[in-house]
Amino acid sequence: MERGNNTPLTQALYRILRPLARLLLRNGIAYQQFAELVKRAYVDAAREDFQGRDRKPSDSRTAVMTGLTRKDVKRLREQSEAVNGTVPAAGNRVLRVVSGWVHDPAFQEQDGAPAVLAFDGGFAELVRRYSGDMTPRAVLEELERVGVATESDGVHLLRRSLIAGDDHERLAIFGEGVSDLVRTMDHNLSGGSPLFQRTLSYNRVPERWLPQWRAYSAERCQALLEELDDWLARADADVSGEGMDEPLHRTGVSVFQFEDPSGSPEANDD
């Protein structure tokens, strides 16, 4: 692979880092804090993704691979080990509840629509089946907070997708979404069986068209995601009750819209 500061890879990396730097500065993350996170990511990647057949690389080997000192590697490895096993965000389990409500026939009307559930009956069973150890009241409060469900003569599902309500949730979605995209691109660049990745882009659209485009693209993308959700839910082990004895994988599709003035640094890179 080409080395230096002006290779196709480093040019692509700069395009990633430019908007990331803007986001970090807006949220008060200085360079030194970011650099520390980059070091830890290097150590974790070297240990997890380049381990030998029988064991992970030693601190010395990790130091050679990453260019960090053995002292730094040991400190950063211990940091990562300390946060392993952290309880998953409650939002992930709430999403599972919504998915079960939409796709599990036990919680649907005869026409397949999500049923209105008695709190102490069907809703409690839904939460028990799909949320792990969360209480029905805690799940309902979270669903009401994000505008997905309401309790009035039973618990009603208002819509089938969650929208982040606060900065903490938006940043969690940011981390997951960008990570998924980079993993997909890395997989495709590695020469394996390619995962689907396409982009539609026009560079000279008058501003007056943007409101219509936002509304139209949001409508069409939401319809597509709901169609794909219906298809993929049939394969989900929690919903189907099948395949629990097989290796399980996380998979899906991410859709997002982007906009830049034609004079912006991002647009000028094209």
Disulfide bonds with the S-S distance in Angstrom:
none
